[in-house]
Amino acid sequence: MKIKLISPRMTLRPMDSEFKRRMSPSLALLVLAALTPPEHEVYIEDENAGSINLNDRPDLVGLTCSVDNLQRAYAIADHYRARGIPVVICGTHASASPEEAGRHADAVCVGEAEEVWEFILADAEMGNLMKTYRSPGPIKLAGYTSSGRDG
């Protein structure tokens, strides 16, 4: 599968500068890309660092969604779903409001995605995404290496 992971543009409050968008990018999408099996092609687009391509045709779109970017995340998700491309939404806001996020996605990941990402990908490959994937709890980093998850 061709998997596109997107970090939507954050909203700036009146006291914020453009620097907010670039000073501490999320590592979540990098972690998911690293955990993706090598038979899949993964690419990441961060709208806080530049424009994103909305005219592509990935097999699956993954979005991270926080309160800072939820309106933009939903707009991007709606765009891809209107084109028949399945969307998974993860992140803090999706975890806090899975029903709301689910109105804009084919699947919502509640909690940390590390433990359920492989199941999401397997279900997406079969065209059978579940509406919700729930992390079994906090991840234990001891089971991860620089090349992915150990056994």
C-alpha positions as a printed Julia matrix, in Angstrom:
151×3 Matrix{Float64}:
   0.0    0.0    0.0
   0.95   3.61  -0.51
   0.39   5.29   2.87
   0.33   9.05   3.34
   0.73  10.44   6.86
  -0.25  14.08   7.34
   0.34  16.61  10.08
  -2.28  19.34   9.42
  -1.53  23.02   9.81
  -1.97  24.29  13.36
  -4.17  27.28  14.1
  -2.39  30.29  15.5
  -3.82  32.22  18.44
  -3.37  36.01  18.52
  -0.29  35.68  20.74
   1.37  33.03  18.53
   3.93  33.53  15.8
   4.69  31.38  12.75
   7.57  29.98  14.81
   4.99  27.96  16.82
   4.31  25.79  13.8
   7.95  24.84  13.37
   9.52  24.82  16.83
   8.36  21.41  18.04
   7.03  19.12  15.33
   5.24  15.97  16.41
   7.23  12.76  16.28
   4.09  10.61  16.1
   4.04  10.25  12.33
   7.75   9.46  12.21
   7.18   6.67  14.73
   4.3    5.23  12.67
   6.39   5.42   9.51
   9.2    3.55  11.26
   6.76   0.87  12.46
   5.29   0.35   8.99
   6.43  -2.9    7.38
   8.84  -2.38   4.45
   6.42  -3.77   1.84
   4.43  -0.54   2.19
   5.48   2.85   0.83
   5.1    5.63   3.41
   5.43   9.34   2.97
   4.84  12.17   5.42
   3.64  15.68   4.68
   3.72  18.34   7.4
   1.55  21.32   6.53
   3.32  23.35   9.23
   6.53  23.14   7.2
   5.03  23.7    3.76
   2.12  23.02   1.48
   0.71  19.53   1.08
  -0.39  17.77  -2.1
  -4.12  17.02  -2.02
  -4.24  15.73  -5.59
  -2.41  12.45  -4.96
  -3.97   8.97  -4.74
  -2.59   7.11  -1.7
  -4.2    3.84  -0.65
  -4.53   5.06   2.95
  -4.29   8.45   4.67
  -3.34   8.81   8.33
  -3.89  12.13  10.09
  -2.78  13.31  13.49
  -5.41  15.48  15.13
  -5.08  17.81  18.11
  -7.23  20.7   19.24
  -4.81  23.06  17.41
  -5.51  21.54  14.02
  -8.79  19.64  14.25
 -10.74  21.78  11.76
  -7.98  21.45   9.18
  -7.58  17.73   9.91
 -11.3   17.19   9.35
 -11.24  19.18   6.1
  -8.33  17.1    4.78
 -10.01  13.86   5.89
 -13.29  14.86   4.23
 -11.41  15.69   1.02
  -9.78  12.27   0.76
 -12.89  10.36   1.79
 -14.92  12.17  -0.87
 -12.44  10.71  -3.36
 -12.9    7.19  -1.99
  -9.58   7.08  -0.13
  -9.79   5.61   3.4
  -8.7    7.83   6.28
  -7.48   6.98   9.79
  -7.41   9.76  12.38
  -5.18   9.46  15.45
  -3.93  11.93  18.03
  -4.98  13.56  21.25
  -8.22  15.1   20.03
  -9.28  11.93  18.2
  -8.64   9.99  21.43
 -10.62  12.48  23.5
 -13.53  12.72  21.01
 -13.58   9.52  18.94
 -17.24   9.89  17.97
 -16.63  13.37  16.56
 -13.45  12.29  14.76
 -15.27   9.23  13.44
 -17.66  11.46  11.5
 -14.66  12.47   9.36
 -12.73   9.19   9.17
 -13.12   5.57   8.25
 -11.24   4.62  11.42
 -10.17   6.34  14.63
  -7.25   5.28  16.79
  -7.93   5.9   20.48
  -4.77   6.12  22.57
  -1.26   5.45  21.39
  -1.11   3.97  17.89
   2.1    1.96  18.29
   0.35  -1.19  19.53
  -2.49  -1.14  16.99
  -0.83   0.26  13.84
  -0.08  -3.22  12.45
  -3.78  -4.15  12.82
  -4.91  -0.94  11.16
  -2.62  -1.63   8.2
  -3.71  -5.26   7.89
  -7.39  -4.28   7.97
  -6.82  -1.45   5.48
  -5.09  -3.87   3.1
  -8.16  -6.11   3.23
 -10.49  -3.12   2.78
 -12.05  -3.86   6.15
 -11.18  -1.05   8.58
 -12.93  -1.14  11.93
 -14.5    2.13  13.08
 -12.34   2.27  16.23
  -8.98   0.86  17.26
  -8.1    1.16  20.94
  -4.61   1.01  22.38
  -4.39  -1.56  25.17
  -2.61   1.01  27.35
   0.62   2.96  27.58
   3.37   1.54  25.41
   6.49   0.03  26.9
   9.42   1.49  25.01
  11.72  -1.37  26.05
  10.2   -3.49  23.28
  11.25  -1.14  20.48
  14.54  -0.77  18.63
  15.77   1.66  16.0
  14.67  -0.83  13.31
  11.17  -1.38  14.63
   9.55  -3.6   17.22
  11.36  -6.66  18.57
   9.49  -9.99  18.42
